[in-house]
Amino acid sequence: MPDKQMDFVPTPAPSKHRIHSIDILRGLVMLLMLVDHVRERFFYHNQISDPMSLADTSTALFFTRMTAHLCAPTFVFLTGLSAWLYANPHNKPSRDAAPFLIKRGLFLIFIEIALVNLSWFGTYHVLYLQIIWTIGLCMILLGLLCRLNHWFIGAIGIALIFGNRLLDPISFAPDEVGYTLWTILHDGGYLVAEGLVKVRAGGFPVTAWFGVICLGYVLGPLYAQSVSAFQRQKVLVTCGLLALALLTILRGFNLYGEVEPWVVGANGLETLKSMINFSKYPPSANFILLNLGIATLILAAMERVNNRCSQIVENFGSAPMFFYVVHLYVLLFSYKILAFLFGENKVKDTGWHQGTYFGFDHVWQIWAAAALLAMLLYWPTKTFANYRQRTSIRWVKYF
């Protein structure tokens, strides 16, 4: 890797410890993810489309879902940033990150197939390959490209984020050469549509998400030893404000970056909801600008924060994969117990899927249940995070 990729690349990060601001941000998005997964599990009878149907989605449910939009872009972005930190450890020579990224990526794909899919559905009739699968693939691709020029990787990231939807006209029929690869990279859909176990690459095609991980990797040098906290905050705030300013122009004038234009609603709130109702599957450029803009501003704000509240949030970000897997199984078993005790009497009929489910009646119950589960999972997550720091078992550190 060239020595002068950025003005502040040469030396690695100074601290022996994990970077608190990164863990705080990661912990925050893990908690917001918990809220969204409670919604998925216990509000399944009130399904949300993408983008959300404003006529069918209450304001409380709309903004509950909106908070969750911060999760995937932030987590993928921080994965790229962490990859740079791995390649440039504190007070040690730089090292090749490629083997680690490839092995970690393969491990995440295994986790998606072996643990995550089963936690959602309790069955393998359809194997859904979702965000953990996509992060794994992105890590493998970054491992293959991380030896390239730093700025070239950044250019790839920007091109993929802003050019991803330009590729929409390209498509392949299931019997055509290229269908499988294009389904994984861009379109999403069934990789195996018939047989005992069907395989579907879900709503997270790789292309745009790889752009996000590239951006995280390129901003990694902000955490080099030669960069002061003030410098780092200044760059992060500048990046965040520029992203939001560009979003304001692109979205405000309906220029680019979103499939559906915003429209004037019955009142100011409805108009605002239309303006920020972005596509996630796959992510539009505006979706990424909004959420990475917010994420970098939060990351800057957390630079010097250290109090009891931040420490609690940081705990959830210090063992993210452990928390991710465990909370899904807690939700699965909680649902089965509650459905057994109270019955499945909520009807879902979206035209493409029908059924009855146990569910909450109100959105506030989603937040209350998420808060209860966060308290329940705090000590197990903290205990595992401490164990992971002490142990020499390599696979444990992947969590």
N, C-alpha and C positions, 0 to 999 in steps of 0.2 A: 504494500500500500504506500503510495507516494507520501513523502514527509510534509508536503505543503498543500494538502488538499484544502485546508481552511487555515485561517490565521491562528486558530487555537487548537490544532490537532496534535502537536508533537508529544505531549505527555499525558499520561492517563489520569483518571480521577483520583483525588487525594485521599479520600476516606477509606478506612479499612472496612467500614460497615456498609450496609445497604443504603441507597440514597432515599432519604425519608420522603421527599416530595413525590418521587415516583411511586413509592408504595402507598402514599396517601391517595394519590389520584387513582391508582389501580384499585385500592380498597373502596373508594367512592363508587367507581363504576361497577364493582362486584356487588355492592349493596343495591344499586339501582337495577342491576341485572336480576337480583333476587326478587325485587318487586315485580319485574316483568314476568319472571317465571312463575311466581304465585298467580299472576293474572292469567298466564297461559294454562295453568293447572286448574284453577278454581273459577275462571270466568270464560271457560271454553264455549259455553253456550252463547256467549256474546262475542263472536269472532270479529276480529278487526282485519280489514283488507289493507292492501299496500298500493298506493297511498290510502290513508283512511277515508272511508266514506263519511263526509261531514254530516250528511243527513241522518245517518244511522248511528253515529258515535257521539255520546254525550261529551260535554266539555271536560268533565272530570276524567273520563276514560281517555279522551284525546291527549290530555297533557300527561296522564300517567304513562301512556305509551311513548309520548315524546321524550320523557326523561330517559327512557331505555335506549333511545337512539344514540345516546352518547357512548354506550357501552362498547359495541363492536369496533367502531373506528378507533377509540382510545386504546383498547386492549391490543389491537393489531399494531397501532402506531408505537406503543410502548414495547411491543415485542421486537420491533426493528431497532429501537433505541437501546434496548437491553442487549441486542446482538452486538452492537458497537462496543458497549461496555465490556462484554465478554472478551472481545478481541483486543481491548485495551485496558487490562486490569490495573488496579492502583499499585503504584510503586513496583511494577514488574514490566518486563519487555512486552511489546505487542505480540500477539499470537494469532495463528490462523484460525478463524472462526468457522471455516467451512465444515470440518468434520463434526463439530458440535452441533451446528445448525441442521445438518442432514440427519444426524442420529436423533436429535430432539424432534425434528419434524416427523420422522418415522414413528417415534414413540407417541406423538400426539395422534397420528392417524390410527395407531393401534388402540389408544384410549377411546377415540371416537367410536370405533367399531365394537370393541369389547365391553365398554362400560357405559358410555354416554347414550348410545342409541337404546340400549336395554332399559336405562333409567327413565327414558321418556315413555316408552310404549310397552315395556314388559314383555316384548315379543320380537321376533326377527322375521315376521312376515314381509315387512319392508324395511330394508336397511337404509336409513336416511343419513346422508353424509352432509353435515352442517358446518358450523363455524369452527369447531376444533379441527376437523378434517381440513378446512380451508387454511387455517393458520399453519397446520403442519405442512401442507404443500407450499405455502408461501415461504416458510423457513427453509425448506429444501431448495427452492428456487434461489433464495437469497444466498444460501450456502454455495450454490454453483456460480453466483455472480459477484460475491463479495470481494473478490480479488481485483475486480475492475476499478477504474478510476471512480473516486468518490462522487464527483459531480455528475458523471455519466449515469450512475445509479440514481441520483436525484432526478435527472432528466427523464429517465425511464418512469420513475414514479409519477411525475407530473403529467407525462404524456398518457399514461394509463388511466389516471384519475379523470382527466379532462377529455380523453378520447375514447373511453370505454363504450359510451352509448352510441358513438359513431359507427361502431361495429355491429349494431343491431340488425342491419339489413342482411348480414351474412348469416346463413343458416344451412343446416345439413339435415337431410332425412335420416331416420334411424338406420336405413340400409346403405347409406353412403359412407365412403371412406372419409374420415375426419369427424364423424358425428360424435364419437366418444370423447375425443380430445376437446372439441368445441363445446360440448356439454359441460365438461369440467371447467374450462377456461372462461366461458361467457354465458351460455344460454341457461344452464341448469336443466334438469329433467332426468328421465329414467336412463340409467346406464344398462340396466337389465330389467326389462318390462315383463318378462314371463318367467315362470318356474317356481320352485318351492320358496325361494327368497328373492324378492325383487330388490333392486338397488337403485336408489335415487339420489343424485347430487342435488341437494336442496337449494335454498335461496341464496347461497353464498358462492357464486362463481368466482374463480380465482383472480381474474384480470384486474379489476379495480382494487381489490384488497391487497394484491401484491404491490400496487402503486402506493398504498398507505404504508405498508411495512418498509418500503424503500425510503419514504420520507422520514420515518422514524430513525432509520439507520443513518441517514444523512445528517440529521440534527444531533446524533450521538456526541459528536465532538464538543458540543456545548458543555459537556460534563468532564472535559479534560481538566487537568490540574492547572493549566495556564489560564483558565477562564474563571474570573471572579464571579461570585454570586450575583453581583450587580450587573455585570456583563450578560450573564445568562438570563436573568430576569428581563433585561432590556430587549434581548433578541426574541425571547419567547413572547413577550407582550407585543412586540412589533409584528411577529408572524401571526399571532392571533388576531390582532386588529386588521392587518392586511387581508387575512382570509375573510373576516366578517365584512370588510368594506367591499371586497370583490363580490361576495355573495349578495350584498345589498344592491349592487349595480346589476349583476346578472339576473337576479330574481326580481328586483324591483321593476325592471323594464321588460321582463319576460324574454331576455335575450338568449340565454343558453343555460344548460346545466340541469334542466328538469323536463320530463316528458309532458306533464300537464301544466299549463299556465295557471297562475292564480287568478281569482276572480273577486270582484267586489261582493261582499256578503250583505246580509240584512242589517248588520251593525259592525262596529269596529272590531269586536272580538271575532266574529265570523270571518271577516276579511283577513285578520292576522292568522287565523287557523289555516285559511286557504294558502296564504303566502308561505307558511313554514311546513306545509304538508308534503314532505319530500319522499321520494322512492328509496327504499332500502334494498329491495331484492330484484336486480342488483342495485348497489348504491349509486345514486346520481352524483354528479360533481357537486351540486349544491348541498346535498346531504352531507358529503364529506367536508366541504368548506365550513358549514355550520358547526359540525361537531368537533372537528379538529381545531377550529378557531376557539371554541369554548374550552377544549381540553388544554391547549397551550396556555391560555390565560389562567386556568386553574393551576396548572403546573408551576407557572411563575408565582402565583399567589401563595402556594404552599412551600416556597423555598425556605422561608424562615419560621414557619409555623411549627410549634412544638408545645402542645398542651394535652390535657387528658382526652379531649374529644378527638384530636388528630391522631393520638396514639391508638385509640380504639379502632378508628377507620384504617389506620396503617396496618393493624394486625390482619385485617382481611386481605390486604394487598400483598402481604409477605408470604402467603402460601396460597396463591390463587387457584392452582389446579386442584389442590386438595379440597378447597372450599367449593369449587365448581362441581366436582364429582359428588361429594358428600351431600350438598344441598339438593341435588337432583333426586337422589335416592330418598332423602327425607321427605321431599315433596311427593314422590311416588307412594311411599308407604302411608303418609298422612292422608293422601287422597283416598286410598283404599280403606283406611280405617273410618274416615268420616262418611264415605259412601255407604259402608256397611251399617254404620250407626244411624244415619239419617236418610238413607235412600238416595237414588238418582232420579230427581224429578224436574231438573232443568232441561228444557227441550232446545236442541240446536237443529236448525233446518236452514242451511245456506244455499240449498239447491244442488250442491256438490257433495255434501256430507250431512247425514241426519243422525240423530241419536239422542239419548237422554243421559244427563250427567249430574253429579253433585256439583253445586256451585254456590258462590256467594250472591247475595242480593244487591250489595252496594259496593261502590269502588273503594270507600274508606276501609272496608273490611280487607281488601287486598293489602293496603298499606299496614294495617294493624297486624295481619298475619305475617307479613314480611318482617316487621319489627320484632315480633315474637320469635321467629326463626333465627333472626340475626343474633338475638340474645342467647338462644339455645346453642348456636354454632360458634359463638365467640371463643369459649375456652378450648374446645377441640381444635379449632384453627390455630389458636395461639400456641397450644401444646405441640402441635405438629410443626409449626414454623420454627419453634425453638429446637425441636429434635432435628429438623432438617439442617439447621446451621451447625449442629454438633456432629452429625453422623458423617462417616466416610463412604457410606453406601451410595454409589453413583446414581442409581435409578431413582432413589428417594429424592434427590436434588432436582429431578425433572418436574416434581410436583411443586 
